[in-house]
Amino acid sequence: MVRDHVCPVGRAWYEAGACAAPPPPRIVGGMLRVPALVACVPLLVACAGAPPAPPIDHAVAAVAARTQDFVAALTPAQRTAAARPFDDRERTQWAFVPGRYAGVEFGDLSPTADAAMRALLRALLGTEGLRKTLAIVQLEDLLRALESQGGRDASHRDPRRYAMLVCGDIAPRGLFAVRVQGHHVSLHFTFLDGRLVGATPHFLGSNPHERRDGERAGERVLAAEEDLARELFATLTADQRVSAILAPKAPPDVLLGPAAAADALGPPKGLNATAMDARQQALLWRLVEAVVRNLRPEFADAELARYAGQRPTLCFAWMGGERRGEGHYWRVQGVTFAIEYDNTQNDANHVHVVWRDEERDFGADPLRAHLEREHR
């Protein structure tokens, strides 16, 4: 179990000038903790000469506050299930098939807790990311109606079965993670010392990809992810296509799913950005943005800034058919990250999109550096 990290507490207390009073209580692994005064006093002396900590990102502070509100709105039993220590093995488990997942399910939330959950989603995601996520959840009602025809059991298609899990020390400078998971949704956020240090694995899917009938016929939850890639592919010359097309048939699913390591694709393959003209390079970057900007704007800007130096190394790859209705796959791959799109199932009307980062999945490298520095 990860214990209350005393030195950052003492440092934050010292910097805040609150030496006359104990630090505020915090939620740690689902429990309300009040750091002991005697534990902090010697560390205040030890930390006083250390360089000041970087300012807390206001977006992270907002997430911490909304996460605390969510945990506080749960029943004691729900809090035990949904708020766990940071080292709980569930923190790094992910999947996107219909099922029951650890945490507290949306359908079990009281109106107050449901409102707190939605406020937390708004703190984590941008406008488009929130729209996509909620629309994917709502598609479960459509799938249940379609699959229950003929008396078949389709009870597993249930928008109430998406689950929220929180792990760690929920505080602006705490080490904590938030996971949202259910059918076609697996979103992971890791925070450390006032910063977002991991926004992946990040998975969204849509079945159906396009509604084929009814009042909402033609609606596609993940339209931008398809349209931008097709626009880029349409601009490629014959020579560029030789590099971009890796295979005539698309794989049956994304390759960087839960069973794969984040670096399983190996070195970038496909058409390199340096072999593209300015318009094509701009479309390639917009394709990256279409996925990364699912995050809250401040988080998306920070992630894109990290990737900006990789723009000359980016490769665009395509597999499968070129016409709509044919199974197809694309990916954008850089030195440390990859985004994949696959639309092959259900007569090419079932989309999976995944973003993986070999340095930052579940906060990997920043956490490793933190552990080496603070827990040597």
HELIX and SHEET records of a PDB file:
HELIX    1   1 VAL A    6  GLU A   15  1                                  10    
HELIX    2   2 LEU A   37  CYS A   47  1                                  11    
HELIX    3   3 HIS A   58  ALA A   72  1                                  15    
HELIX    4   4 PRO A   76  ALA A   82  1                                   7    
HELIX    5   5 ARG A   89  THR A   92  5                                   4    
HELIX    6   6 PHE A  106  ASP A  108  5                                   3    
HELIX    7   7 PRO A  111  LEU A  124  1                                  14    
HELIX    8   8 THR A  127  GLU A  147  1                                  21    
HELIX    9   9 GLN A  149  GLY A  151  5                                   3    
HELIX   10  10 PRO A  159  ARG A  161  5                                   3    
HELIX   11  11 ALA A  223  THR A  235  1                                  13    
HELIX   12  12 ALA A  238  ALA A  244  1                                   7    
HELIX   13  13 ALA A  273  ALA A  275  5                                   3    
HELIX   14  14 ALA A  278  VAL A  292  1                                  15    
HELIX   15  15 PRO A  297  ALA A  308  1                                  12    
HELIX   16  16 ARG A  311  THR A  313  5                                   3    
HELIX   17  17 GLN A  345  ALA A  348  1                                   4    
HELIX   18  18 ALA A  364  GLU A  374  1                                  11    
SHEET    1   A 4 MET A  31  ARG A  33  0                                        
SHEET    2   A 4 ARG A  26  VAL A  28 -1                                        
SHEET    3   A 4 ALA A 163  ILE A 170 -1                                        
SHEET    4   A 4 ALA A  83  ARG A  84  1                                        
SHEET    1   B 4 MET A  31  ARG A  33  0                                        
SHEET    2   B 4 ARG A  26  VAL A  28 -1                                        
SHEET    3   B 4 ALA A 163  ILE A 170 -1                                        
SHEET    4   B 4 VAL A 104  GLU A 105 -1                                        
SHEET    1   C 6 MET A  31  ARG A  33  0                                        
SHEET    2   C 6 ARG A  26  VAL A  28 -1                                        
SHEET    3   C 6 ALA A 163  ILE A 170 -1                                        
SHEET    4   C 6 PHE A 176  GLY A 182 -1                                        
SHEET    5   C 6 VAL A 185  LEU A 192 -1                                        
SHEET    6   C 6 ARG A 195  GLY A 198 -1                                        
SHEET    1   D11 MET A  31  ARG A  33  0                                        
SHEET    2   D11 ARG A  26  VAL A  28 -1                                        
SHEET    3   D11 ALA A 163  ILE A 170 -1                                        
SHEET    4   D11 PHE A 176  GLY A 182 -1                                        
SHEET    5   D11 VAL A 185  LEU A 192 -1                                        
SHEET    6   D11 HIS A 202  SER A 206 -1                                        
SHEET    7   D11 VAL A 351  ASP A 357 -1                                        
SHEET    8   D11 PHE A 337  ASN A 343 -1                                        
SHEET    9   D11 HIS A 328  GLN A 333 -1                                        
SHEET   10   D11 CYS A 315  GLY A 320 -1                                        
SHEET   11   D11 ILE A 245  ALA A 247  1                                        
SHEET    1   E11 MET A  31  ARG A  33  0                                        
SHEET    2   E11 ARG A  26  VAL A  28 -1                                        
SHEET    3   E11 ALA A 163  ILE A 170 -1                                        
SHEET    4   E11 PHE A 176  GLY A 182 -1                                        
SHEET    5   E11 VAL A 185  LEU A 192 -1                                        
SHEET    6   E11 HIS A 202  SER A 206 -1                                        
SHEET    7   E11 VAL A 351  ASP A 357 -1                                        
SHEET    8   E11 PHE A 337  ASN A 343 -1                                        
SHEET    9   E11 HIS A 328  GLN A 333 -1                                        
SHEET   10   E11 CYS A 315  GLY A 320 -1                                        
SHEET   11   E11 LEU A 271  ASN A 272 -1                                        
END                                                                             
